[in-house]
Amino acid sequence: MPIPHLSTALRGPILDLENRILNAMPAIEHWFRGKWRDHTVPVYCSVDLRNSGFKLAPVDTNLFPGGFNNLNPEFIPLCVQAMMVAVEKICPDAHSILLIPENHTRNTFYLQNLATLQNIMRHAGMHVRIGTLLPEITAATEIDLPDGNKLTLEPIVRKNNRLGVANFDPCTVLLNNDLSMGVPEILQNLDQVVIPPLHAGWSTRRKSRHFSAYDNVAQEFAELIDIDPWLINPRFASCGKINFQKKDGVDCIASAANDILSELKEKYAQYGVKEKPFIIVKADAGTYGMGIMTLKDGADVYTLNRKQRNKMSVVKEGLQVSNVLVQEGVYTFESINQAVAEPVIYMIDHYVVGGFYRVHTGRAIDENLNAPGMHFVPLAFETTCLLPDRAALPDSTPNRFYAYGVVARLALLAAALELEHNDINKGHL
């Protein structure tokens, strides 16, 4: 399978960063092995990366990934092997799993994701059935998928402190639902293992806490391979008590944005970057690319029109935005067929199992690509993300994608630290 073209291939300092990562591979993998021994990683995870040529950094980490259908089918065996390891670590006696999805019954792309995830677990030796939280589904409901396959959703049944579906009492509950609306009572106080844990959902989780954890990870990793941590780490701040409709709290956003922009101007000058720095403001909790905007100056937040304020005020499920992350914008100079692209890396346990490019023909290099109109191009990772360097082979070049797998795993490690913090402070769950 051809590797998508990287328009960054001949740009400046990223080559040095890649070479440092490639050359330090033994030390990096040894360092990671120690971290995986010390910390429990999420069962699965996806990381949005941005590669600006002078910088390679994560901009979002999703603990309930919904794009398994976008992975290269040739690498499903990698997913199966990793899932075996993940389940054995969490529940060694697991043989049956109840998969609880989002309520997107009309989103065929998401349903295909569910079918792929179910297929991975079945090949890993599990009995898997899908139990839905939708009250209108009162009996097993079969859904036809565009690829000709079928998916069966069943109403969840709770008996005492165990969840299941008709004639099915699983030992493990796997969530593919990010709990944006909170933790339903039916999921609370279960005797079964629930993965990811309830405190991984957006009712508890905050992006600002994730990137605080990532700060520590990036600093330690940068010292390990002797690089400037900024090259793999976006600056950020958080602001609370925001009401975009009433313009409450926007002073905090403007001030934080200007502080970060001032620091970025110095960094851009240090590395000879000619582009103008920018800021991304996003809801501190939630996914699906909602509640996101780009600022070139802190004052821009004062001039939002009504449509822009409405867009920033609510996210998934109509939830009001009251806390935001003010984050350094990272350009993406990657393209596929002249359309702007960014890599999304998928992991099960601590293994990189694939990924894809998120591509958008209607967005610019300084904009969020997770928006209507995007499409996906699978990445070929068998000889890229998993092998650090093929330069010893005839006519081969150093692996440009190994760095993606490394930075994605740094974000995964940060997620593990974040969940440990949430677990300590989860008293209300």
N, C-alpha and C positions, 0 to 999 in steps of 0.2 A: 504494500500500500504506500503510495507516495507521501512524503512528509510535506505538509503545507509550507509554502514559502515564508520565510521570515524576512521582512524588509529591514529588520535590525541587523542582519547578518554581518554587515561590514561597518557598523557604527562603532564609536569609540570605546569608552571605559567599560561597557558591558563585556567586552572581550576579555579584559583583565579580570573582571569579576568571575566570569565563567571559567577562565583558566585557573584561578585560585581555587574555585570549588572542585574542579576536576583534579587538580594536583593534590588537593587535600583529602581526596576520597577516603583513604584508609582511616585517617583521623576522624573524618566526619561520620563514617559508618560506625566506628568504635564509640564515638560520643553518643550517637543515636541509640545504640544498643544499651548503653547505660541508662539513658532516659526512659526507654521502654521498660526496663526492669523496675524503675523507681516509680513510674506513673501509669495509671490505667487510662488507656486511650479510648476515645469514643468508638462505638462499634463500626460506624462509617462516617464519612465526612467529605465535603467538597470544598475546594478553595478557589476563589476567583483571583487570578494574578493579573498584573499589568506589567508589561515589559516596554520601558521607554528608551531602551538603548543605553542610557546612563544609569538606569535603576530597574530592579526587578523586585516587586513587592506584592504581598497579599493585600487585597482591599476588602474582602469579605470571606467569612468562613461559615458554612452551612452545616449544621449537625443533623439535618433531616433531608438529605439530598434527594431531589426528585427528577433526576435526569439519567438514570441508568440506561434508559432506552437509547440515549445518544452516544453511548460508548461503542467502540468498534466490536462487533460480535465475535471477531476472531480472538478476542482477549477475555471472553467470558470465563474460560478455564482459570485465569488468574484470579478473577473475582471469586470463583468457587473455592479455590484453595485458601484464599484469604478469609472467606466466610467460615470455613471449617475451623481455622485457627481462632477466629473471633468468638465463635460460639463455644468452642471447647474451653476457652479461658473464662468466659462469663458464666456458663452453665454446662459443666462437663457431661452431665447426663441428659442434655437436651436432645429430644427426638421429635418434638412437635412445637411449632411456633404459631402464634396468632399474630398476624400482621394487621396493624390498625393504620389506615391511610388518612389523608386529607379528605375533605368532603367535595372533591372536584369531579363529580360523576359526569360532568359534561365536557371535561377537558381530556380529549382522547390522548394527547401527548402524555399527560400525567398517568392515565390508566395504562398506557404502554410501559411507562416506568415501573408501575406496580407489577405488571406481568413479568418484566425482566427480573425484578428483584425476587419475585416468587420463584422464578425459574432457577436463579442462582442458588437460592436456599434449598430447593428440591434436589439440585445436583450435589449439594453439600450434604445430602443425606437426611433432610428434615421433612416431616409432614408439615405442610404450610396451608393455612386457610386464612381468608381475609375477612375480618370483622369490621363493619362500618359503624360509625357513631350517628349516622343519619337516621332520624326517627321515622322517616317515611319508608325506609326499607324494613319491612316486617317479615319478609321471607327471602330465601335464597334467590338472588337476582342475577341472571346471566347477561353479560354485556359483550356485544360483538366489537372486536377491535379492527382497525383498518388493515392490519396485516393478515387478517383471516383467523386469528386466534380468539379465544374467549376468556373472559374474566368473570369470576363469580364473587359477588359481594353478599355477605350474610349478616343478619342482625346479631349484635353482641348480646350474650347472655351472661349475667353475673350471678353466681351462686356462692353465698357466703363471701369469702374474700378471694374468689377465683373467677377469672374471665374465660369465656370460651364462645363457641357457637354450637349449634345443634350437634349433639353426639361427639363433641370434641373438647377435651380438657387438656390444653397445652401446658407445657412446663415453663414456657417463656413467652413474653409479649414484646414484640418489636414494633416500635412506633415509627411511622413515616408521616407523622402529623406533628407540626411544630408548636402546637398548643398556644397559638396566638391569643385565643379567647380565654385562656386560663386552663386549669386542669379540671376536667369534668369529674364530678363526684364518683362516677362509675370506675375511674382509673385510680382512685386513691385507696391507700391502705390495702394493697393486694399482697397475697402470700407469694405470688409468682415473681420471678425476676422480670423487671421492666427495663428494656434497653431502647434507645438511650434513657437515662433516668429522667424522671419528671422535671427535675430542676434544670434540665438542658433545654426546656421549651422557652419560647419568647415571653411567657408570663413571668419568668424569673430572670432569664438571661439578658445581658446588655452588651452591645458591641464595644462600648467603652471599657468594660472589664476585660473583654477578650483582648483588645489591643494593649491594655495595661500589662496583661500577662505576656503578650507578644513582645513588648518592649524588653522585658527581662530575658526572654529567650533569644531575641535578636542580638542583644548586647553580649551575652555569653558566647553565642555562635560567632559573632564578629571577632571577638578576642581569640577564639579558637583558630580561625584562618587568617587573622590579621587584616581585616578590612574595616572601613568606616561603616558602622551599623546603619547609617542613613541609607546606604545603597540597597538595603533589603527591608527598610522599615519606614512606613509613612507616618509623619507627625500627625498628632490629633489633639483635640480637646473635647470636652463635653459640656453641654448647656442644658439646664432644666427649667421647669416652670415656663415652657414656651406655649404661646397661643398665637399662631400665625394670623388668625382672623382679626384678633384685637391688637396684633403687633406687640404683644407682651413678650419680654425676654429676648427680643432681637438684638438689644445692645450687647448681650453676652456673645451672640453669634458674630456680630460685626467685630467686636474686640478680639475674640479668639481667632477669627479669620485673618485679621490684620497682623496679629502676632506671628501666626504661622507663615504668612506670606513674607513678612520681613525676614524671618529665618531662612526661608526658601530662596529668597533673592541672593543671600550670601552663599548658600550651597550651590546654586546655579552658577554663580560667578566662579566659585572655587573649581567647579568641574567643567567650566566652559560651555554651559548649556545656553543656547540662544533663545529657546522658547520662554514664554511668560508663565510664571507659576500660577496655579489656580487652586481653588478649594472645592471640595465636595461636602455638602451638608446632607445628612441622611438621618432618618429616624433611628434612635438608639436601640430599638427592638423591632424585628420584623424582616420580612424577605420580599421576594417577588418584584424587586426594583421599584417599589412604591415609596413616596416621600423622599425623593432625592433631587437635589439641584446643584448647579455649578455656579461658583462665584469667582470673579476675577479681582474683586475688591470688596472689603467688608461692607462698604457703603451700599453695595448692590442689594443687600437684604432689606434696605429701607424702601426700595423702589419696586418691590414685587407687585404685580397687578393682581386683581381678584382671582383670576384663573390660577395663577402661580401659587397664591396663598391657599386656595382650596386644595390644590394638588399636594402641598406640603402638610396639610392639616390632618389628613387621614391616611391610613395604610390598610393592609389586608383586614378583611372582616369589618371595615368601617371604623377601626379603632382610632381614637384621637391621638395625635402626636403631641407629647408634652416634654419629651427629652430628645435631644439630637446629638449626633456625633459630628463634630467639625473636623474634617480630615483633609490632609494634604492630598491634592489631586495628583494622580500618577498618569502621565500620558501613556497611550498605547500606540506604538509605531509599527505594530504588526498589521498585516493585511492579507486577505485572501481574495483574489480576483478584484483587487482595488477597493475592497470593502474593509472597513475597520474591524479588527478582531482582537479578542483577548482569550487566553487559555484558561480553562476550568479543569482542575485536577481532582480526580476521584480516588479516595482511599477507603479500604476496608481494613479494620484494625490498623496496624502501622504500615501496611503495604500499599504502594501506589499501584492501582489496578487499571488505570486508563485516564482518559480525559477527552476533551473536545475543545474546539474553538467556538466561542460565542461570536457570531458575526452579525453586523448590522449595516445595511447599505445606506441608512438614512441618518446615521449618527456620526459625530466628529470625534477626533482623537482625544478630546478632553471631556467627553460626555459618557454618561452611564449607558452601557450597551444592553442591560437587562431590561428591555422594553419591548412593547408590541412591534413586530416587524423583524425581530431577530431570528436567526436560524443557526444551525449547528453543523460543524464539520468535525468528524472524529479525528483524534490524534492517533498516530501509529506509535505506540509506546513500547512494543516488545523489544526493539533494539535501540530505544532511545532513553526513556525515563528509567528503565531498569538497569541498563548498562552504562557505566560512567563514560567510557572512552573506547572508541573503536579505531583509534588512529593507527593501531598496529596492523589493521587489515588493509589489503591493497585498495587504493582509490577511495579510502574512507576519510572522514573528517572527524575532529573531536565532537562528541555528542552535545549538541546545543540544548537538548531537553533535560539532561540530567539535573541542571540547576533548577528547573521547574519542580522536579520531584523533591529536591532538597528544600526549597523555600516552602513548598506546600506542606512538607512534613514539619517544618518549624511552626507553621500555623496550627497543625494538628497537635503538636506538643503544647502550644499555648492554650488550645481548647481543653486539653487534659488538665492543665493547671487551673484554668478558669472553672471547670466543673468541680475540681477539688474544693475551690473557694466557695462555690455555690452550695456544695454539699454541706459544708461546715455551717453555712448561714441559711439553711433551707427550713428552719423551724416551722414555718407556716404550712409546709406541704404535708 
